[in-house]
Amino acid sequence: MSSVPRTWFFCLLTGVGYSLSASNLLEGFPWGVLAWVVLLPLHRVLIDTTERQAFCRGWLAGFFAFVGTMYWVVIAMHLYGKVPLPVSFALMVLLAAYLGLYFGAYAWGFVWLERRWPAMAWVLAPCWWVSLEFVRTYALSGLPWGLLGYSQFQWLPLIQIANITGVYGVSFLIVLVNVSVFFLLRWMVAVRGEAGKREGGVATGPDGLPRPWVPLVVAAATVLVVWLYGMSQLTFPASPTLTVGIVQANIDQALKWDEAYRLETLARYDRLTKTVSPDADVILWPEAATPFLFAREVGYQSLVAETVRDAQVPLVFGSPALGRHADGRTALLNSAYVLSPDGHVTGRYDKQHLVPFGEYIPLKSVLFFLDKLVEGIGDFQPGPGPTLLSIPHEAGQVPFGVAICYEVIFPDLVRRLAATGAAFLVTLTNDAWFGSTVAPSQHFAMVVFRAVEHRLAFARAANTGISGVIDPTGRILAATPLFAERTLTRTIPLGAPTTFYTRFGDVFAWTCVILSLFLLLLTRLLRNRRIVD
């Protein structure tokens, strides 16, 4: 195999492996195990390359990875956004090309340091990877979808470290193992052709390769420490509990905003609510469960209030709402309401982080020719910030935070909700846009990490699935299938967010950023000197 096809083949291996590990399927083969070796093919093609070649090869691997991870964007835009198929495909390719830049930057940084300070490349690699994931979380409004750490959502002992480091700590561990194994394999291959030697009194391997034993020992010890820490976190003290009832009405996206279908929609929610209300302390409906402006449509509003009064249980549900700009213009909001058992509104949270091209058009003066994907209603405006809601309980008013759909993928946004004093967390979503793809599973896996980060139970209500309940250790207590009319009732512990991550946020990620920049800057300052281990 010539060099060019071989390079493409190894980049494709990394891309396919990454997208499979990011599939995060709740059932079937645990594809997340691939994450622990997925970067080996990429590192193979980085051997003896220039920084420019490394960037291009890294970008290619990343492009393949995100085509496989984000292919569902075509489904969302074409089937539900009514965007022509060629345009939908082209936009998905552009998105994958953009996200591939982060892989390219990783490959560039790794080769930059290894050419100048090979003994420290294994230290830079996980730090630099985390730094780039951290940048991706915020750059251009942020898209932290498919971060490497999410692939491990089923391995509870390994992910408990997230209550200190966030999801970035799990990504760090995976990359550390990948690089350490790569150093070992490269050493073993080189040893076959040339025995180890000593140059200048410093231990090296064939062709001056640094010995792999230190990174291997550090990686093994780190995995062991993380595992032992995780095992110690899998229990939590007894606490008051709350029973959550979740309604997954499975309203067809094509009918959801049809005015002629509103009464049938509300009748379905009423019927399903009756099946869970006898045992529940609170009932959840999904995002935009009421396909109308709840606060303005008095007739439909009374039907929802009647359902709640019949159930005699507080209801949390999503609905579009109206607000005001500073200049007095009307603003549309994506909101979550709380209705008391007597049918009165006792709280409202307005979504803070909107979906670009879904709920608003960024740079609209420039991209005036684009229309958003959400049908039937106008552009949304962001809410004012973190807002705690509350429901009555035998222990008194219980505060909780709500993340609406896309918001749950942003660790710091949920952290700010938790840090205000939530006793549990809720996310309301409508994943019908994703169709029958891996996206709902990917989305659900992120909720597992949000629960672990704050050691708070998380309840998720989705229009078409996956709805579910997750305990403070990330254990999935219940999960519904996709595109099925379902209800579920589960009891969750109430608590207070006391984790390091809740209190201090992304200290670990910032540490990785600082260390990465320090190492890259130091090698630049010392570029005329040869540094060996």
Buried (B, 14 or more C-beta within 10 A) or exposed (E): EEEEEEBBEBBBBBBBBBBBBBBBBBEEEBBBBBBBBBBBBBBBBBEEBEBEBBBBBBBBBBBBBBBBBBBBBBBBBBBBBEBEEEBBBEBBBEBBBBBBBBBBBBBBBBBBBBBBBBBBBBBBBBBBBBBBBBBBBEBEEBBBBBBBBBBBBBBBBBBBBBBBBBBBBBBBBBBBBBBBBBBBBBBEEBEEEEEEEEEEEEEBBBEEBBBBEBBBEBBEEBBEEBBEBBEEBBEEEEBEBBBBBBBBBBBEBEEBBEEEBBEEBBEBBBBBBEEBBEEBBBBBBBBBBBBBBBBEBEEBBEBBBEBBBBBEBBBBBBBBBBBEEEEEEEBBBBBBBBBBBEBEEBBBBBBBBBBBBBBBBEEEEEEEEBBBBBEEBEBBBBBEEBBBBBBBBEEEEBBBBBBBBBBBBBBBBBBBBBBBEBBBBBBBBBBBBBBEBBBBBBBBBBBBBBBBBBBBBBBBBBBBBBBBBBBBBBBBBBBBBBBEBBBBBBBBBBBBBEBBBBEEBBBBBBBBBEBBEEBBEBBEEEEEEEBEE
